[in-house]
Structures are given as C-alpha cells and as structure tokens.
C-alpha cells in the first residue's frame, strides 16, 4: 500500500516537473530576450556609409544590392519633386528656432490647413503613453469640394484658394493656437499662393467666374456652367523636368449639358459637390501634402515609364515611393515631416497594396477566362472525335 502511494506520488511529481519544463520552454521560445542565459547571435549591417553611384542614396555596408532607390539611375522622381525646394519651407523643416520647432511639432495640422483635398479614413487612437503612431482602418479616400463658394464664409480646403491669399490667411488663422503658428501660416499662405500650380489655377478660375458673373449680370443673361478641370500635361520628353504652366495643367471648361472630358473636376460654379479623388490621380499627393509638394507638381501617374538598360519599364507605385523615401545626403522634406511623414508612409503602403490586390483580382479573372476557353476547346475536340485530345477532355 505504501509502495503504491509512493509510486503515485512519484508519477505526480514527474508530471508536474514535465509540465513546468514545457511551460519554461514555451516561454523561452516566445520571449528569449527575457532569459539572460540566452545570447542571440549578433547581426550587424555595418554603418550607413555606402552610397548608390547613380542617385547617392545611402545604404549599409553589408547590403549587396542598391537598385531599390533609383533602379540603377532610371528613376529620378525625387529630383523633379525635391530639387529647388522653397527656402522658407526648407528652413522650417530643418531649423532649430522656436518657429521651426513649433512647425515640426504641429506639421500634420498645419498641412491640413493648406490641403486641397481632405483625407478621410477611420483612424485608431491609442490610449497608452507609447510613441505616437498612425493606424488606419478600412479604406482611405481623398475628397474634394468642387462647389464654388457663394461667399467668403465657411470656406474649406481648396475653396480657400478661390479668393486669393489675404482671405485664406484670415480664415486659416481663426483657430491659431500661438503667435508662432500665425507667423508660419501667414508666410506659407503667401508663398504657396505664388508657386503652387493648383493654388494659381483656383485663383485664376475664381477671377474668371467673378468676371463672367459681372458680365452676364450687366447683359441680363444667365451665367453658363463652368468647370475647372485637371489636365495632366503630356510628357513630351522624359528628360525635361520643368514645372508646367497653369494653362498646361488646368483648363476652364464651359458646358451646358454638364459633360466634361475625362479629367478630375476641381471646381464647378453650378453643380459642385463633394467628389472622391481617384486613387490613380496624379493630383492625389500634391493635393493632400502641400507642405511636402509645395509647387503642386504631379505625383505618380499611370503609364509613366523609365529606362532600365535598353528597355522601357512601367513606373509602379512601389518604385516611385521607394525613390522618394530613400535616404540621401541632399534635403528631403519627407524625413523631417514627423507625424505627417507617418501618415504619408501609411498612405503610400496602402496605395501599393491596393494596386497589388487589383492586379491579383484582374489576373485571376484572366486566368479563369483562359482556363474556361481551354476546357471548351477540349470538349469541342472530344465531341467531334479528335483522338489527340480525347483523353485530356475526359
């Protein structure tokens, strides 16, 4: 009896010991860093000291390929967008004075005051005290208010550019929180209104509409429908990187029946409403991030190509954004944008993944159609007695 009890106790002790061992191994596997006895192998990439011979993008010593920055010199979007960056905005990004510090801390909010389109997406707020992060749920959209404002009250986003810089400055400074913000907004308002192609287009359209309203009022006639539409300039020469003129990127289109060409409508004096900007629009980035793209230069555009070796390749969004984000010795506003850069990276990632998913969906449809056609051909051969394909058809 005693021996039996001892045997049961030994079995129980062994089971408990085994369970403890399993728990320890599981914990060790999940959290190896908590065990001081486990020293992981060191993996060191070296210093960030190797540069791409084509675009001077910086890489770590142990990295072997440097194509993701510019595809061996074929992609130069960062030069087009970031070279000759406005000095005042550059100084705000890299400066250490009170104005610059305030600007960088509130960069995302200040950017929204100058955006032409509103960025809509379900965001998640973390209640913890950790680093500030931007998390997006669901689909992100850009919405443009294409309605021509009837008066100077309740203007928002692109409508602020309809009346010119003085009116826009007063509205943007209504809810300013500090003197530094008032100063920054005042300077940015006048700079962007002079150099941004979209801002100049809005102002040009506003002047034209007011002129037509006065003219038709004097003649006792109804004002026709006018629309300001986006017209991406034809890339006549890939080597030419000059900014387009206002008349090259936006035109005033008169239409009695409301029909317009296949362009993005920016403003309409009669049927204007909230419009969703296409994910494939070259206006997407400059309309959302005017502090990163203050000249309003177009972003990624469909059917853009670049030269790699002796062949022309399509410029994908992945290649485009890699080229912009790469670390180089030259100034890059993205790397100084703080929380605004977080939003930009999440935005770029979702745009790339959306394109990939759309490609897979399209490819699956094409494969399905191809397979169905092959099956139909085999069945047809089987029915007419083609011995070569009879077994395959079965």
C-alpha positions as CSV (number, residue, x, y, z in Angstrom):
1,X,0.0,0.0,0.0
2,X,2.8,2.4,1.0
3,X,4.7,1.5,-2.2
4,X,1.7,2.1,-4.3
5,X,1.2,5.6,-2.7
6,X,4.9,6.4,-3.3
7,X,4.6,5.3,-6.9
8,X,1.6,7.6,-7.4
9,X,3.4,10.5,-5.8
10,X,6.5,9.9,-8.0
11,X,4.3,9.9,-11.1
12,X,2.5,13.1,-9.9
13,X,5.9,14.8,-9.2
14,X,7.2,13.7,-12.6
15,X,4.1,15.1,-14.4
16,X,4.3,18.4,-12.6
17,X,8.0,18.7,-13.4
18,X,7.4,17.9,-17.0
19,X,4.6,20.5,-17.2
20,X,6.9,23.1,-15.7
21,X,9.6,22.2,-18.2
22,X,7.1,22.6,-21.1
23,X,6.0,26.0,-19.8
24,X,9.6,27.1,-19.4
25,X,10.5,26.0,-22.9
26,X,7.4,27.7,-24.4
27,X,8.2,30.9,-22.5
28,X,11.8,30.7,-23.6
29,X,10.7,30.3,-27.2
30,X,8.3,33.2,-27.1
31,X,10.4,35.6,-25.1
32,X,14.1,34.6,-25.5
33,X,15.2,38.1,-24.6
34,X,13.9,37.7,-21.0
35,X,16.3,34.8,-20.4
36,X,19.7,36.3,-19.5
37,X,21.4,33.0,-20.3
38,X,20.4,33.1,-23.9
39,X,22.6,35.3,-26.0
40,X,21.4,35.7,-29.6
41,X,23.9,35.8,-32.5
42,X,24.9,39.3,-33.4
43,X,23.7,40.5,-36.8
44,X,25.4,43.8,-37.8
45,X,24.8,45.5,-41.1
46,X,27.6,48.0,-40.7
47,X,27.4,51.7,-40.9
48,X,25.2,53.7,-43.2
49,X,28.2,54.7,-45.3
50,X,27.8,53.2,-48.8
51,X,26.1,55.3,-51.5
52,X,24.4,54.5,-54.8
53,X,26.6,55.6,-57.7
54,X,23.6,56.9,-59.6
55,X,21.5,58.8,-57.0
56,X,23.7,58.9,-53.9
57,X,21.1,57.1,-51.8
58,X,22.8,55.7,-48.6
59,X,23.0,52.0,-47.7
60,X,24.5,49.8,-45.0
61,X,27.9,48.2,-45.7
62,X,26.5,44.6,-45.7
63,X,23.7,45.3,-48.1
64,X,24.6,43.9,-51.5
65,X,22.1,45.4,-54.0
66,X,21.3,49.1,-54.3
67,X,18.6,49.1,-57.0
68,X,15.6,49.9,-54.8
69,X,16.5,53.6,-54.7
70,X,16.5,54.5,-58.4
71,X,16.6,51.3,-60.4
72,X,20.2,51.9,-61.4
73,X,19.7,55.5,-62.4
74,X,16.5,55.1,-64.3
75,X,14.1,56.8,-61.9
76,X,14.7,60.4,-60.9
77,X,11.3,61.5,-59.4
78,X,13.0,62.8,-56.2
79,X,15.0,65.3,-58.3
80,X,11.9,66.5,-60.0
81,X,9.9,67.0,-56.8
82,X,12.5,68.0,-54.2
83,X,15.3,69.8,-56.0
84,X,14.9,73.6,-55.8
85,X,12.7,73.3,-52.8
86,X,11.3,76.7,-51.5
87,X,13.9,78.0,-49.0
88,X,11.4,79.2,-46.3
89,X,9.7,75.9,-46.1
90,X,13.0,74.1,-46.1
91,X,14.2,76.2,-43.2
92,X,11.1,75.4,-41.3
93,X,11.8,71.7,-41.7
94,X,15.5,71.8,-40.7
95,X,15.6,74.8,-38.4
96,X,16.1,74.8,-34.6
97,X,14.4,78.1,-33.7
98,X,11.1,78.4,-31.9
99,X,9.1,78.8,-35.1
100,X,10.7,75.7,-36.7
101,X,10.2,73.6,-33.6
102,X,6.5,74.6,-33.4
103,X,6.1,73.9,-37.1
104,X,7.5,70.4,-36.9
105,X,5.5,69.5,-33.8
106,X,2.2,70.5,-35.4
107,X,3.2,69.7,-39.0
108,X,0.2,67.5,-39.7
109,X,-2.3,70.0,-38.5
110,X,-0.7,72.9,-40.4
111,X,-0.6,70.7,-43.5
112,X,-4.3,70.2,-43.3
113,X,-4.9,74.0,-43.3
114,X,-3.3,74.1,-46.8
115,X,-4.5,70.8,-48.3
116,X,-6.8,70.9,-51.4
117,X,-8.4,67.6,-50.5
118,X,-9.5,66.2,-47.2
119,X,-8.0,62.8,-46.2
120,X,-10.8,60.6,-44.9
121,X,-10.1,57.3,-43.2
122,X,-11.0,55.6,-39.9
123,X,-8.1,56.1,-37.6
124,X,-7.4,54.4,-34.3
125,X,-6.4,56.3,-31.2
126,X,-4.1,54.6,-28.7
127,X,-4.7,55.3,-25.0
128,X,-1.2,54.2,-24.0
129,X,1.7,56.5,-23.3
130,X,3.9,55.0,-26.0
131,X,5.3,56.7,-29.2
132,X,2.7,58.4,-31.3
133,X,1.5,56.2,-34.2
134,X,-0.9,56.4,-37.1
135,X,-3.1,53.4,-37.6
136,X,-5.6,53.2,-40.4
137,X,-8.7,51.0,-40.6
138,X,-10.7,50.5,-43.8
139,X,-10.3,52.5,-47.0
140,X,-8.7,55.9,-47.2
141,X,-10.2,58.4,-49.6
142,X,-9.5,62.0,-50.7
143,X,-12.5,64.2,-51.0
144,X,-12.5,67.5,-53.0
145,X,-15.3,70.0,-52.5
146,X,-15.9,71.1,-56.1
147,X,-18.6,73.6,-55.2
148,X,-17.8,77.2,-56.0
149,X,-18.3,79.1,-52.7
150,X,-21.1,81.7,-52.7
151,X,-19.4,83.9,-50.1
152,X,-16.3,84.0,-48.0
153,X,-17.9,82.2,-45.0
154,X,-17.2,78.5,-44.2
155,X,-14.5,78.0,-46.8
156,X,-12.5,74.8,-46.6
157,X,-9.6,73.1,-48.3
158,X,-9.3,74.0,-52.0
159,X,-12.1,76.6,-51.7
160,X,-9.7,78.8,-49.7
161,X,-7.6,79.4,-52.8
162,X,-10.7,80.7,-54.7
163,X,-10.4,84.3,-53.3
164,X,-6.7,84.7,-53.0
165,X,-4.1,84.7,-50.2
166,X,-5.5,87.5,-48.0
167,X,-8.9,85.9,-47.4
168,X,-7.3,82.5,-47.0
169,X,-4.8,83.8,-44.4
170,X,-7.6,85.3,-42.2
171,X,-9.6,82.1,-42.2
172,X,-6.6,79.8,-41.5
173,X,-5.6,82.0,-38.6
174,X,-9.0,82.0,-36.9
175,X,-8.2,79.0,-34.8
176,X,-4.4,79.6,-34.5
177,X,-3.1,78.4,-31.1
178,X,0.1,80.5,-30.8
179,X,1.9,83.5,-32.3
180,X,4.4,81.2,-34.0
181,X,1.5,79.5,-35.8
182,X,0.1,82.8,-37.0
183,X,3.5,83.8,-38.4
184,X,4.1,80.4,-40.1
185,X,0.6,80.3,-41.6
186,X,0.9,83.9,-42.9
187,X,4.2,83.2,-44.6
188,X,3.2,79.8,-46.0
189,X,-0.1,81.3,-47.4
190,X,1.7,83.9,-49.5
191,X,4.5,81.5,-50.6
192,X,2.2,78.7,-51.7
193,X,-0.2,81.1,-53.4
194,X,2.7,82.2,-55.7
195,X,4.4,78.9,-56.5
196,X,1.7,76.2,-56.3
197,X,0.2,75.4,-59.7
198,X,-3.1,74.2,-58.1
199,X,-3.4,77.3,-56.0
200,X,-2.8,79.5,-59.1
201,X,-5.4,77.5,-61.0
202,X,-8.0,78.0,-58.3
203,X,-7.3,81.8,-58.1
204,X,-7.4,82.1,-61.9
205,X,-10.8,80.3,-62.0
206,X,-12.1,82.5,-59.2
207,X,-11.2,85.7,-61.1
208,X,-12.7,84.3,-64.3
209,X,-16.0,83.3,-62.7
210,X,-16.4,86.7,-61.0
211,X,-15.7,88.4,-64.3
212,X,-18.3,86.3,-66.1
213,X,-20.9,86.9,-63.4
214,X,-20.5,90.6,-63.7
215,X,-20.6,90.5,-67.5
216,X,-23.7,88.4,-67.6
217,X,-25.4,90.4,-64.9
218,X,-24.9,93.6,-67.0
219,X,-26.3,91.8,-70.1
220,X,-29.3,90.3,-68.1
221,X,-28.2,86.7,-69.1
222,X,-27.8,83.5,-67.1
223,X,-24.2,82.5,-66.3
224,X,-23.2,79.3,-68.1
225,X,-21.8,76.3,-66.3
226,X,-18.1,76.5,-66.0
227,X,-15.8,73.8,-64.6
228,X,-12.1,73.9,-63.6
229,X,-10.8,70.6,-64.7
230,X,-7.4,69.0,-64.2
231,X,-5.4,68.2,-67.3
232,X,-2.1,66.3,-66.6
233,X,0.5,67.7,-69.1
234,X,1.7,65.3,-71.8
235,X,5.2,64.2,-71.0
236,X,6.8,65.2,-74.3
237,X,10.3,64.5,-73.1
238,X,11.1,62.4,-70.1
239,X,14.4,64.3,-69.6
240,X,12.6,67.7,-69.3
241,X,11.7,68.3,-65.7
242,X,10.5,71.9,-65.7
243,X,7.2,72.6,-63.9
244,X,4.2,73.1,-66.2
245,X,2.4,76.4,-66.6
246,X,-1.0,76.9,-65.1
247,X,-2.7,76.7,-68.5
248,X,-1.0,73.3,-69.1
249,X,-2.4,71.6,-66.1
250,X,-5.9,73.1,-65.6
251,X,-8.4,74.5,-68.1
252,X,-11.8,76.2,-67.7
253,X,-14.4,74.1,-69.5
254,X,-17.8,75.5,-70.5
255,X,-20.6,73.0,-70.7
256,X,-24.4,73.5,-70.9
257,X,-25.2,69.8,-70.6
258,X,-22.7,69.1,-67.8
259,X,-20.5,66.8,-69.8
260,X,-16.7,67.2,-69.2
261,X,-13.7,65.4,-70.5
262,X,-12.2,62.5,-68.6
263,X,-10.3,64.8,-66.2
264,X,-10.6,65.5,-62.4
265,X,-13.0,68.3,-61.8
266,X,-11.6,70.8,-59.2
267,X,-14.4,73.4,-59.1
268,X,-17.8,73.9,-60.7
269,X,-20.0,77.0,-60.4
270,X,-23.3,75.3,-60.6
271,X,-23.3,71.6,-59.7
272,X,-20.3,71.4,-57.5
273,X,-20.4,68.8,-54.7
274,X,-18.1,66.6,-52.7
275,X,-16.1,64.4,-55.1
276,X,-13.8,61.5,-54.4
277,X,-10.4,61.8,-56.0
278,X,-9.3,58.7,-57.9
279,X,-6.6,56.6,-56.4
280,X,-4.8,56.8,-59.7
281,X,-5.0,60.6,-60.0
282,X,-1.6,62.4,-60.2
283,X,-3.2,65.1,-58.0
284,X,-3.5,62.7,-55.1
285,X,-0.2,63.5,-53.3
286,X,0.1,67.3,-54.1
287,X,-3.5,67.9,-53.1
288,X,-3.0,66.0,-49.8
289,X,0.5,67.0,-48.8
290,X,1.1,70.6,-49.9
291,X,4.0,71.0,-47.4
292,X,5.9,68.1,-49.0
293,X,5.0,69.2,-52.6
294,X,4.6,73.0,-52.3
295,X,4.8,73.6,-56.1
296,X,1.8,71.3,-56.8
297,X,3.9,69.2,-59.1
298,X,2.1,66.0,-60.1
299,X,2.8,62.7,-58.3
300,X,2.7,59.2,-59.6
301,X,0.9,58.9,-63.0
302,X,-0.3,55.9,-64.9
303,X,1.6,54.8,-68.0
304,X,4.7,56.6,-66.8
305,X,7.8,54.7,-67.9
306,X,11.5,54.8,-67.1
307,X,14.6,53.4,-68.9
308,X,16.4,50.4,-67.4
309,X,19.2,49.3,-69.6
310,X,17.9,49.0,-73.1
311,X,14.2,48.6,-72.2
312,X,11.4,50.8,-71.1
313,X,9.6,49.8,-67.9
314,X,6.4,50.9,-66.3
315,X,6.9,53.1,-63.2
316,X,5.0,51.2,-60.4
317,X,3.9,52.9,-57.2
318,X,6.4,50.8,-55.3
319,X,9.3,52.0,-57.4
320,X,8.0,55.6,-57.2
321,X,7.7,55.8,-53.5
322,X,11.0,53.9,-52.9
323,X,12.7,56.6,-54.9
324,X,11.1,59.4,-52.9
325,X,11.8,57.9,-49.4
326,X,15.4,56.8,-49.9
327,X,17.9,58.4,-47.6
328,X,20.3,60.8,-49.4
329,X,22.7,63.5,-48.3
330,X,20.5,66.1,-50.0
331,X,17.5,67.6,-48.4
332,X,14.3,65.5,-48.3
333,X,11.3,67.1,-46.7
334,X,9.7,63.7,-46.0
335,X,12.4,62.8,-43.5
336,X,11.7,66.0,-41.5
337,X,7.9,65.7,-41.5
338,X,7.5,63.8,-38.2
339,X,3.8,62.8,-37.8
340,X,3.0,64.0,-41.3
341,X,5.6,61.5,-42.6
342,X,3.9,58.7,-40.7
343,X,0.7,59.5,-42.5
344,X,2.5,59.7,-45.8
345,X,4.2,56.3,-45.4
346,X,0.9,54.5,-44.3
347,X,-0.8,56.2,-47.3
348,X,1.9,55.0,-49.7
349,X,1.8,51.5,-48.3
350,X,-2.0,51.2,-48.7
351,X,-1.8,52.6,-52.3
352,X,0.8,50.0,-53.2
353,X,-1.2,47.1,-51.6
354,X,-4.4,48.3,-53.3
355,X,-2.6,48.1,-56.7
356,X,-1.3,44.6,-55.9
357,X,-4.8,43.4,-54.9
358,X,-6.3,44.9,-58.0
359,X,-3.7,43.1,-60.1
360,X,-4.4,39.8,-58.5
361,X,-8.1,40.2,-59.0
362,X,-7.6,41.1,-62.6
363,X,-5.1,38.3,-63.2
364,X,-7.5,35.7,-61.6
365,X,-10.3,36.8,-64.0
366,X,-8.0,36.5,-67.0
367,X,-6.7,33.0,-65.8
368,X,-10.3,31.9,-65.3
369,X,-11.3,33.0,-68.7
370,X,-8.3,31.4,-70.2
371,X,-8.9,28.1,-68.4
372,X,-12.6,28.1,-69.4
373,X,-11.6,28.6,-73.0
374,X,-9.2,25.7,-72.9
375,X,-11.8,23.4,-71.4
376,X,-14.3,24.5,-74.0
377,X,-11.8,23.7,-76.8
378,X,-11.0,20.3,-75.3
379,X,-14.7,19.4,-75.0
380,X,-15.3,20.5,-78.6
381,X,-12.5,18.3,-79.8
382,X,-13.9,15.4,-77.8
383,X,-17.4,15.8,-79.2
384,X,-16.2,15.9,-82.8
385,X,-14.0,12.8,-82.2
386,X,-10.5,14.3,-82.1
387,X,-8.4,11.4,-80.8
388,X,-5.4,13.5,-79.9
389,X,-7.4,15.4,-77.2
390,X,-10.0,12.8,-76.3
391,X,-8.1,11.6,-73.2
392,X,-7.4,15.1,-72.0
393,X,-11.1,16.0,-72.4
394,X,-12.2,13.1,-70.3
